[in-house]
Amino acid sequence: MFVPAHEPAHESDCRRLEKFLEDKPHILVLTGAGISTESGIPDYRSEGVGLYARSNHKPIQHGDFVKSEATRKRYWARNYVGWPRFSSIAPNVTHYTLARLEREGRISGIVTQNVDRLHGKAGSKQVIELHGSGFDVICIGSQDERGKGCNYRIDRHEFQHILDQLNPAMEDNSTSMRPDGDVELSMEYVQGFKIPPCPQCGGNLKPEIVFFGDNVPMPRIEKVVRMIIESDGVLVLGSSLTVFSGYRIILQAKELGLPVAIVNIGATRGDPKADLKISARCGEVMANLFKPAR
């Protein structure tokens, strides 16, 4: 229900992508929300079915989360209710195909803009979560005089148990899930929600997700740059490349003279720079790549 309207993939498109990949054993793959919509996770921008098209909801801003207790309470209440569904979502054919291509030595690694950890569930090993993950919770307490912050971190499943104990009367009255796993709740439920402070420093806890308005950590950017330099091409799957952190990978690849292929339903920001563009559903294309001979 979250996949936008699209035309069927052509057999010739699958063969063109195979040809793009077959002589490049160090392809770097960039994935976006368009691959996870096929698992039932909505995205923000897809025409007609994305969150922006279905509601006037805007994603949480990093500055608001840091500064506002009410914003943190609203986020965590919604995330708490949505977590059992979000964390149990399974990978689809694109995730499993990428894991297979990695095992076969056809790709060198994955940079994903998604926070759903579906690549790991599918078996991929070389994955950089560009925007972090909803499966870890960190402390964002203030830094000390040496510029070091609190290093507390907890697994999101374990954190859910703590929230269970603090909010025993919380019920799932949600109507829909959002791209980061939170859901719509009434203010009545949100106002009474309890969030624990960091047990080490008393600071505020946050999912290890790069919210809108925040920056991707520099060590992560540097690791991505090294992967681009060591690659012999970039394959984009299911991303409009609207967010600059993803589009920057395309710019860097082209500066190095590397070929770029894009598979996405509809136009993307990177289309003018692509050596190959296929407008089709990623799962349909990926399911037909390098199929064993019968």
ROSE-645400 format. One record per residue (C-alpha): residue number from 1; z, y, x. Coordinates in steps of 0.2 Angstrom, whole numbers, m for minus. Example, Ala and Ser with C-alpha at 12.3 -4.5 7.8 and 13.67 -1.06 7.14 Angstrom:
<rs>
- k | zz | yy | xx
- 1 | 39 | m22 | 62
- 2 | 36 | m5 | 68
</rs>
This chain:
<rs>
- k | zz | yy | xx
- 1 | 0 | 0 | 0
- 2 | 2 | 12 | 15
- 3 | m16 | 8 | 22
- 4 | m28 | 22 | 18
- 5 | m45 | 19 | 10
- 6 | m57 | 12 | 22
- 7 | m74 | 3 | 25
- 8 | m74 | m15 | 31
- 9 | m76 | m18 | 50
- 10 | m93 | m23 | 55
- 11 | m95 | m38 | 66
- 12 | m105 | m27 | 78
- 13 | m90 | m16 | 80
- 14 | m79 | m31 | 86
- 15 | m92 | m36 | 98
- 16 | m93 | m18 | 105
- 17 | m75 | m17 | 108
- 18 | m75 | m34 | 116
- 19 | m88 | m28 | 128
- 20 | m78 | m12 | 131
- 21 | m63 | m23 | 136
- 22 | m71 | m38 | 145
- 23 | m74 | m30 | 162
- 24 | m58 | m20 | 162
- 25 | m43 | m31 | 165
- 26 | m31 | m16 | 167
- 27 | m33 | m8 | 150
- 28 | m19 | 3 | 144
- 29 | m16 | 2 | 125
- 30 | m9 | 17 | 115
- 31 | m3 | 12 | 98
- 32 | 2 | 23 | 83
- 33 | 9 | 22 | 65
- 34 | m8 | 16 | 59
- 35 | m5 | m2 | 66
- 36 | 12 | m3 | 57
- 37 | 6 | 3 | 40
- 38 | m1 | m15 | 39
- 39 | 17 | m22 | 40
- 40 | 23 | m11 | 26
- 41 | 30 | 4 | 36
- 42 | 22 | 21 | 30
- 43 | 16 | 34 | 41
- 44 | 16 | 53 | 39
- 45 | m2 | 59 | 39
- 46 | m14 | 45 | 32
- 47 | m25 | 52 | 18
- 48 | m18 | 48 | 1
- 49 | m4 | 36 | 6
- 50 | 5 | 45 | 20
- 51 | 22 | 53 | 17
- 52 | 15 | 70 | 18
- 53 | 2 | 65 | 4
- 54 | 15 | 57 | m7
- 55 | 29 | 70 | m6
- 56 | 35 | 87 | 1
- 57 | 47 | 79 | 13
- 58 | 46 | 85 | 31
- 59 | 53 | 74 | 45
- 60 | 70 | 78 | 53
- 61 | 70 | 91 | 66
- 62 | 79 | 88 | 83
- 63 | 87 | 106 | 82
- 64 | 94 | 103 | 65
- 65 | 101 | 86 | 69
- 66 | 110 | 93 | 84
- 67 | 117 | 109 | 76
- 68 | 121 | 104 | 58
- 69 | 134 | 91 | 52
- 70 | 126 | 91 | 35
- 71 | 109 | 86 | 42
- 72 | 117 | 72 | 53
- 73 | 126 | 65 | 38
- 74 | 111 | 66 | 27
- 75 | 101 | 57 | 40
- 76 | 113 | 43 | 44
- 77 | 117 | 40 | 25
- 78 | 98 | 37 | 22
- 79 | 95 | 27 | 38
- 80 | 110 | 16 | 34
- 81 | 103 | 11 | 17
- 82 | 86 | 9 | 24
- 83 | 91 | m1 | 39
- 84 | 91 | m19 | 32
- 85 | 73 | m17 | 26
- 86 | 67 | m7 | 41
- 87 | 74 | m19 | 54
- 88 | 68 | m35 | 45
- 89 | 50 | m30 | 45
- 90 | 38 | m42 | 54
- 91 | 24 | m39 | 66
- 92 | 6 | m41 | 59
- 93 | m10 | m47 | 67
- 94 | m13 | m32 | 78
- 95 | 4 | m34 | 86
- 96 | 2 | m53 | 89
- 97 | m16 | m50 | 95
- 98 | m10 | m37 | 108
- 99 | 4 | m50 | 114
- 100 | m10 | m63 | 116
- 101 | m21 | m51 | 126
- 102 | m7 | m47 | 137
- 103 | m4 | m65 | 141
- 104 | m22 | m68 | 144
- 105 | m22 | m54 | 157
- 106 | m34 | m43 | 146
- 107 | m22 | m28 | 145
- 108 | m10 | m21 | 157
- 109 | 3 | m13 | 145
- 110 | 6 | m4 | 129
- 111 | 12 | 14 | 126
- 112 | 18 | 15 | 108
- 113 | 22 | 30 | 97
- 114 | 31 | 19 | 85
- 115 | 50 | 17 | 84
- 116 | 49 | 0 | 75
- 117 | 50 | m12 | 90
- 118 | 37 | m23 | 82
- 119 | 28 | m25 | 98
- 120 | 43 | m33 | 106
- 121 | 45 | m44 | 91
- 122 | 27 | m50 | 93
- 123 | 30 | m55 | 111
- 124 | 23 | m41 | 121
- 125 | 32 | m38 | 137
- 126 | 25 | m22 | 145
- 127 | 29 | m9 | 132
- 128 | 34 | 9 | 134
- 129 | 42 | 16 | 118
- 130 | 35 | 34 | 120
- 131 | 46 | 41 | 106
- 132 | 61 | 29 | 108
- 133 | 67 | 16 | 96
- 134 | 77 | 16 | 80
- 135 | 86 | 0 | 87
- 136 | 97 | 9 | 99
- 137 | 110 | 23 | 96
- 138 | 116 | 35 | 109
- 139 | 128 | 49 | 111
- 140 | 122 | 67 | 112
- 141 | 139 | 74 | 118
- 142 | 139 | 90 | 129
- 143 | 136 | 88 | 147
- 144 | 150 | 91 | 160
- 145 | 150 | 103 | 174
- 146 | 139 | 92 | 185
- 147 | 126 | 91 | 171
- 148 | 130 | 73 | 166
- 149 | 131 | 68 | 148
- 150 | 140 | 54 | 140
- 151 | 131 | 37 | 143
- 152 | 138 | 28 | 127
- 153 | 125 | 17 | 119
- 154 | 126 | 4 | 105
- 155 | 114 | m8 | 97
- 156 | 109 | m2 | 80
- 157 | 113 | m18 | 72
- 158 | 131 | m17 | 79
- 159 | 132 | 1 | 73
- 160 | 127 | m5 | 55
- 161 | 143 | m16 | 55
- 162 | 153 | 0 | 59
- 163 | 145 | 10 | 46
- 164 | 148 | m5 | 34
- 165 | 167 | m4 | 37
- 166 | 167 | 15 | 35
- 167 | 157 | 15 | 19
- 168 | 161 | 0 | 9
- 169 | 156 | 8 | m8
- 170 | 138 | 13 | m2
- 171 | 125 | 5 | m13
- 172 | 106 | 4 | m11
- 173 | 99 | 16 | m24
- 174 | 84 | 21 | m14
- 175 | 66 | 22 | m20
- 176 | 55 | 22 | m5
- 177 | 56 | 20 | 14
- 178 | 50 | 33 | 26
- 179 | 41 | 31 | 43
- 180 | 58 | 31 | 53
- 181 | 67 | 19 | 42
- 182 | 77 | 31 | 32
- 183 | 76 | 32 | 13
- 184 | 78 | 45 | m1
- 185 | 96 | 46 | m8
- 186 | 105 | 58 | m20
- 187 | 117 | 71 | m13
- 188 | 131 | 62 | m22
- 189 | 129 | 47 | m10
- 190 | 126 | 58 | 5
- 191 | 141 | 69 | 3
- 192 | 154 | 55 | 4
- 193 | 146 | 46 | 19
- 194 | 156 | 44 | 34
- 195 | 149 | 44 | 52
- 196 | 160 | 38 | 67
- 197 | 161 | 49 | 82
- 198 | 157 | 43 | 100
- 199 | 171 | 32 | 105
- 200 | 170 | 38 | 123
- 201 | 169 | 57 | 121
- 202 | 170 | 61 | 103
- 203 | 153 | 68 | 102
- 204 | 139 | 65 | 90
- 205 | 129 | 49 | 89
- 206 | 110 | 49 | 86
- 207 | 96 | 36 | 86
- 208 | 87 | 35 | 102
- 209 | 72 | 42 | 94
- 210 | 62 | 58 | 100
- 211 | 63 | 68 | 84
- 212 | 51 | 82 | 80
- 213 | 55 | 97 | 91
- 214 | 62 | 87 | 105
- 215 | 54 | 82 | 121
- 216 | 49 | 65 | 128
- 217 | 61 | 62 | 143
- 218 | 53 | 66 | 159
- 219 | 56 | 49 | 168
- 220 | 47 | 41 | 153
- 221 | 32 | 53 | 155
- 222 | 31 | 49 | 173
- 223 | 30 | 30 | 170
- 224 | 16 | 33 | 157
- 225 | 7 | 43 | 170
- 226 | 8 | 29 | 183
- 227 | 2 | 17 | 170
- 228 | m13 | 28 | 166
- 229 | m17 | 30 | 185
- 230 | m16 | 11 | 188
- 231 | m27 | 7 | 172
- 232 | m46 | 6 | 171
- 233 | m47 | 12 | 153
- 234 | m37 | 17 | 138
- 235 | m38 | 9 | 120
- 236 | m31 | 19 | 106
- 237 | m26 | 9 | 90
- 238 | m20 | 17 | 74
- 239 | m16 | 35 | 80
- 240 | m23 | 51 | 74
- 241 | m18 | 58 | 91
- 242 | m11 | 74 | 82
- 243 | 5 | 73 | 91
- 244 | 2 | 80 | 109
- 245 | 13 | 67 | 118
- 246 | m1 | 54 | 113
- 247 | m16 | 65 | 115
- 248 | m10 | 70 | 132
- 249 | m13 | 52 | 137
- 250 | m32 | 54 | 132
- 251 | m33 | 70 | 142
- 252 | m26 | 62 | 157
- 253 | m37 | 47 | 156
- 254 | m53 | 58 | 155
- 255 | m47 | 69 | 169
- 256 | m47 | 53 | 180
- 257 | m64 | 48 | 173
- 258 | m57 | 33 | 163
- 259 | m66 | 27 | 148
- 260 | m58 | 28 | 131
- 261 | m60 | 18 | 115
- 262 | m52 | 22 | 98
- 263 | m50 | 11 | 83
- 264 | m43 | 21 | 68
- 265 | m46 | 24 | 50
- 266 | m54 | 41 | 49
- 267 | m55 | 55 | 62
- 268 | m44 | 58 | 77
- 269 | m40 | 72 | 88
- 270 | m47 | 62 | 102
- 271 | m64 | 57 | 95
- 272 | m74 | 70 | 105
- 273 | m68 | 62 | 121
- 274 | m70 | 44 | 116
- 275 | m83 | 33 | 124
- 276 | m81 | 21 | 109
- 277 | m75 | 25 | 91
- 278 | m73 | 13 | 77
- 279 | m67 | 19 | 60
- 280 | m59 | 3 | 53
- 281 | m43 | m5 | 50
- 282 | m35 | m11 | 66
- 283 | m29 | m28 | 60
- 284 | m47 | m32 | 54
- 285 | m55 | m28 | 71
- 286 | m41 | m35 | 82
- 287 | m41 | m52 | 72
- 288 | m59 | m54 | 77
- 289 | m57 | m51 | 96
- 290 | m61 | m65 | 109
- 291 | m59 | m78 | 96
- 292 | m59 | m96 | 103
- 293 | m75 | m105 | 102
- 294 | m75 | m119 | 89
</rs>
